[in-house]
């Protein structure tokens, strides 16, 4: 998978020695710039925009997000709790499957409770009825599967054949739609406007009979709106037309776009060697700190990587025992010397939320830097107890 992010921005001037290693560093100024773009789209199109916590849930910056967006979308009870504790605005919760014992609290915390199938909605009917009788105010949504693959990697494409995500759009019936306040679909991954437009063409025909009944239509995330070359004018026109055609409130819930190019992951070379190719072991691990590198797979951009073909490429891997814990081959600026600091770009989203402590590999600390004021604050650091206390 080829990433289309990796703009160093102000990080080109950031001294990597100012933080410990490994460490995530998030630029508050770049975060605000991304949010400003999203807010401008929202206002121009007269829609609502929610931040997807599944991609970026650094709740210490929740006040910044609350200045610009309409709320957040969550992926289950724990994210809904986090949203209710720290974030302003609406909470839209979707889960591929709710546990019955968790659903009452989900209803209490959420403005939109979105189900993955009509069967789940039917089994939850008594819980929903009881929650509303208790005064809880929420809409019920249904996630549909457009059955229109658009992604480069099937693992990340909700419309891949056999997908468990969303109810197949060709199976909708009036009986199913009778209890639905809103429709949700999420079909994109780091994509431009055209895949959204093509998806909507498929969805439009399927849900047109219920225009006027539907309160809202949530078009999910995966929109790379804050990337410089995204087709924003076309998006705004499309969203305006869609709102007029459907009579529904339109929602987008970007995750990656919120934190695009707003964070780096700083690491240190611990050892070097040669085994057919130059190799280096770092304190950054693909499997522990950047799982998408292996899952996609993809090659993250390196801050300041040398473009000189005469500079030898070094294969960088992590300290874990997994043979496949390899990030990629890089021309490290200044060479792969032991003790050398380096950083990977565009690591604020997904990498931060997916970290783990396999092998007891330490978690990166989290720093917040404001490139406009140069203020740098340690937000959180992790010690051995972070590894110990998640075990038994």
KEVO-381649 format. One record per residue (C-alpha): x, y, z. Coordinates in pm, whole numbers, always signed. Example, Ala and Ser with C-alpha at 12.3 -4.5 7.8 and 13.67 -1.06 7.14 Angstrom:
<mikes>
u | v | w
+1230 | -450 | +780
+1367 | -106 | +714
</mikes>
This chain:
<mikes>
u | v | w
+0 | +0 | +0
+141 | +338 | -102
+87 | +612 | +154
+2 | +952 | +9
+88 | +1136 | +331
+432 | +1223 | +465
+456 | +1601 | +449
+719 | +1693 | +713
+579 | +2040 | +765
+726 | +2208 | +1071
+884 | +1881 | +1184
+1162 | +1952 | +934
+1293 | +2200 | +1192
+1221 | +1993 | +1504
+1522 | +1876 | +1709
+1463 | +1505 | +1772
+1693 | +1517 | +2076
+1434 | +1726 | +2263
+1226 | +1417 | +2342
+1303 | +1070 | +2472
+1297 | +764 | +2249
+1075 | +611 | +2133
+824 | +895 | +2136
+521 | +1022 | +1950
+527 | +1398 | +1895
+205 | +1569 | +1786
+209 | +1922 | +1644
-88 | +2116 | +1784
-55 | +2381 | +1513
-83 | +2124 | +1232
-374 | +1963 | +1414
-554 | +2299 | +1427
-481 | +2356 | +1058
-639 | +2021 | +968
-941 | +2093 | +1185
-980 | +2435 | +1026
-1001 | +2273 | +682
-1266 | +2030 | +808
-1464 | +2310 | +971
-1456 | +2513 | +650
-1588 | +2216 | +452
-1858 | +2163 | +716
-1970 | +2525 | +706
-1959 | +2558 | +328
-2160 | +2240 | +275
-2389 | +2289 | +577
-2324 | +1941 | +714
-2184 | +1799 | +1038
-1836 | +1656 | +1090
-1738 | +1413 | +1366
-1385 | +1305 | +1458
-1330 | +929 | +1453
-1173 | +822 | +1782
-1076 | +486 | +1633
-806 | +668 | +1436
-700 | +938 | +1679
-808 | +935 | +2043
-544 | +1153 | +2206
-794 | +1296 | +2451
-554 | +1558 | +2584
-625 | +1752 | +2263
-1003 | +1703 | +2287
-1051 | +2074 | +2370
-883 | +2166 | +2040
-1106 | +1928 | +1844
-1411 | +2063 | +2024
-1335 | +2413 | +1898
-1384 | +2305 | +1538
-1597 | +1992 | +1495
-1948 | +1879 | +1594
-1847 | +1584 | +1808
-1696 | +1238 | +1774
-1783 | +891 | +1650
-1696 | +588 | +1860
-1663 | +215 | +1803
-1819 | +72 | +2117
-1869 | +126 | +2488
-1517 | +216 | +2594
-1469 | +476 | +2322
-1815 | +613 | +2402
-1709 | +648 | +2766
-1393 | +829 | +2660
-1599 | +1060 | +2441
-1841 | +1141 | +2721
-1556 | +1219 | +2961
-1342 | +1442 | +2744
-1506 | +1548 | +2417
-1770 | +1810 | +2336
-2062 | +1770 | +2098
-2246 | +1471 | +1960
-2148 | +1108 | +2007
-2228 | +858 | +1733
-2154 | +498 | +1830
-2127 | +206 | +1591
-2016 | -147 | +1675
-2001 | -455 | +1459
-2180 | -628 | +1749
-2294 | -493 | +2086
-2303 | -703 | +2400
-2653 | -679 | +2550
-2516 | -590 | +2893
-2331 | -290 | +2744
-2606 | -152 | +2525
-2798 | +39 | +2789
-2491 | +248 | +2872
-2416 | +297 | +2503
-2768 | +436 | +2463
-2721 | +666 | +2762
-2394 | +805 | +2628
-2473 | +830 | +2258
-2681 | +1054 | +2034
-2674 | +797 | +1755
-2666 | +421 | +1821
-2578 | +249 | +1496
-2629 | -123 | +1443
-2452 | -354 | +1202
-2756 | -563 | +1109
-3135 | -565 | +1139
-3107 | -882 | +1348
-2909 | -696 | +1613
-3164 | -415 | +1609
-3447 | -663 | +1657
-3277 | -840 | +1948
-3205 | -505 | +2112
-3564 | -378 | +2079
-3656 | -421 | +2445
-3334 | -257 | +2562
-3391 | +36 | +2329
-3752 | +68 | +2441
-3652 | +60 | +2806
-3377 | +319 | +2752
-3617 | +557 | +2582
-3877 | +504 | +2852
-3611 | +608 | +3102
-3573 | +939 | +2917
-3266 | +863 | +2709
-3273 | +1046 | +2377
-3095 | +882 | +2083
-3150 | +790 | +1720
-3117 | +437 | +1586
-2904 | +389 | +1278
-2822 | +98 | +1050
-2488 | +52 | +883
-2522 | -68 | +527
-2261 | -233 | +307
-2259 | -64 | -35
-2114 | -381 | -190
-1890 | -158 | -400
-1519 | -224 | -333
-1302 | +84 | -376
-993 | +6 | -167
-642 | -86 | -266
-611 | -344 | +15
-904 | -587 | +70
-822 | -611 | +442
-911 | -243 | +477
-1208 | -244 | +237
-1547 | -286 | +410
-1703 | -380 | +76
-1472 | -673 | +12
-1664 | -991 | -75
-1781 | -1168 | +239
-1735 | -860 | +457
-1901 | -873 | +799
-1928 | -493 | +815
-2267 | -348 | +734
-2592 | -494 | +607
-2584 | -570 | +232
-2752 | -280 | +59
-2941 | -508 | -180
-3122 | -675 | +111
-3297 | -365 | +249
-3675 | -392 | +284
-3950 | -158 | +408
-3987 | -377 | +718
-3619 | -334 | +806
-3622 | +40 | +742
-3934 | +103 | +950
-3733 | +141 | +1271
-3431 | +319 | +1122
-3366 | +690 | +1186
-3043 | +711 | +993
-2817 | +526 | +751
-2444 | +484 | +796
-2193 | +362 | +542
-1814 | +359 | +557
-1643 | +251 | +238
-1317 | +444 | +203
-956 | +428 | +320
-722 | +723 | +257
-914 | +808 | -60
-1013 | +1103 | -276
-1357 | +1235 | -366
-1428 | +1013 | -665
-1458 | +684 | -467
-1709 | +857 | -239
-1909 | +975 | -538
-1906 | +626 | -690
-2013 | +473 | -359
-2297 | +720 | -325
-2424 | +634 | -673
-2468 | +277 | -551
-2618 | +376 | -215
-2853 | +637 | -363
-3056 | +388 | -562
-3091 | +153 | -266
-3210 | +407 | -8
-3400 | +654 | -229
-3739 | +510 | -126
-3673 | +633 | +227
-3569 | +989 | +148
-3786 | +1204 | +369
-3799 | +939 | +641
-3427 | +938 | +715
-3314 | +1203 | +963
-2948 | +1167 | +873
-2702 | +990 | +645
-2352 | +927 | +778
-2094 | +879 | +504
-1826 | +751 | +739
-1454 | +817 | +724
-1156 | +743 | +504
-1187 | +1082 | +332
-841 | +1236 | +289
-993 | +1584 | +296
-698 | +1759 | +461
-446 | +1638 | +206
-342 | +1934 | -7
-456 | +1784 | -339
-798 | +1660 | -225
-1087 | +1779 | -444
-1255 | +1997 | -181
-1468 | +2211 | -413
-1619 | +1901 | -570
-1684 | +1756 | -225
-1866 | +2068 | -107
-2089 | +2076 | -415
-2163 | +1706 | -378
-2255 | +1738 | -9
-2485 | +2032 | -74
-2663 | +1843 | -352
-2691 | +1530 | -139
-2847 | +1718 | +148
-3099 | +1878 | -86
-3179 | +1550 | -264
-3229 | +1346 | +52
-3375 | +1598 | +296
-3144 | +1447 | +558
-2865 | +1585 | +774
-2534 | +1472 | +627
-2245 | +1356 | +844
-1881 | +1284 | +769
-1661 | +1121 | +1031
-1296 | +1157 | +925
-1030 | +1009 | +1148
-703 | +1013 | +962
-783 | +1354 | +810
-801 | +1505 | +1159
-439 | +1416 | +1240
-293 | +1384 | +890
+79 | +1468 | +898
+34 | +1606 | +1250
+262 | +1361 | +1430
+594 | +1179 | +1411
+737 | +873 | +1581
+1092 | +932 | +1703
+1334 | +641 | +1741
+1699 | +556 | +1796
+1935 | +313 | +1621
+2048 | +57 | +1882
+2265 | -173 | +1671
+2385 | -222 | +1314
+2510 | -515 | +1111
+2522 | -676 | +771
+2338 | -985 | +641
+2338 | -962 | +262
+2212 | -606 | +316
+2293 | -345 | +583
+2061 | -391 | +880
+1981 | -182 | +1186
+1786 | -254 | +1504
+1592 | +39 | +1647
+1381 | +98 | +1956
+1083 | +147 | +1725
+897 | -174 | +1645
+666 | -228 | +1349
+468 | -496 | +1530
+446 | -304 | +1860
+429 | +58 | +1751
+326 | +67 | +1384
+117 | -245 | +1313
-19 | -110 | +984
+332 | -136 | +842
+287 | -513 | +859
-91 | -538 | +818
-129 | -320 | +505
+165 | -348 | +438
+304 | -3 | +370
+627 | +193 | +393
+604 | +500 | +617
+793 | +808 | +507
+1106 | +900 | +702
+1178 | +1254 | +813
+1464 | +1393 | +603
+1541 | +1067 | +424
+1830 | +1110 | +186
+1741 | +1118 | -181
+2098 | +1045 | -286
+2107 | +704 | -459
+2472 | +676 | -357
+2369 | +664 | +9
+2331 | +297 | +107
+1986 | +187 | +219
+1962 | +23 | +561
+1694 | -227 | +660
+1542 | -100 | +985
+1366 | -338 | +1221
+1247 | -338 | +1577
+1379 | -499 | +1895
+1113 | -772 | +1918
+1174 | -1140 | +1845
+934 | -1139 | +1548
+1141 | -1207 | +1237
+900 | -994 | +1037
+935 | -692 | +1266
+1082 | -491 | +979
+981 | -134 | +897
+1161 | -105 | +565
+1477 | -2 | +380
+1580 | +361 | +429
+1861 | +599 | +345
+1899 | +746 | +692
+2020 | +1105 | +690
+2378 | +1101 | +819
+2397 | +721 | +810
+2281 | +443 | +1042
+2512 | +510 | +1332
+2445 | +363 | +1675
+2268 | +625 | +1885
+2136 | +804 | +1577
+1792 | +963 | +1616
+1542 | +946 | +1330
+1167 | +979 | +1286
+883 | +845 | +1076
+622 | +1089 | +946
+241 | +1084 | +971
+223 | +862 | +1279
-34 | +1047 | +1494
-331 | +850 | +1363
-375 | +474 | +1398
-17 | +406 | +1511
-85 | +568 | +1849
-408 | +377 | +1910
-268 | +41 | +1796
+47 | +21 | +2009
+105 | -292 | +2218
+369 | -436 | +2449
+451 | -766 | +2278
+783 | -900 | +2413
+772 | -631 | +2680
+878 | -371 | +2422
+823 | -30 | +2589
+548 | +197 | +2464
+649 | +532 | +2314
+594 | +839 | +2527
+353 | +1104 | +2397
+450 | +1469 | +2351
+255 | +1772 | +2236
+449 | +2037 | +2047
+314 | +2363 | +1910
+522 | +2458 | +1608
+389 | +2814 | +1620
+504 | +2883 | +1977
+766 | +2605 | +2010
+608 | +2497 | +2338
+682 | +2129 | +2405
+504 | +1930 | +2676
+530 | +1570 | +2785
+171 | +1442 | +2786
+230 | +1085 | +2900
+512 | +840 | +2952
+491 | +466 | +3014
+699 | +247 | +3240
+715 | -124 | +3320
+377 | -113 | +3494
+204 | -45 | +3160
+327 | -389 | +3052
+279 | -562 | +3388
-71 | -440 | +3464
-231 | -558 | +3143
-124 | -913 | +3225
-212 | -1142 | +3515
</mikes>
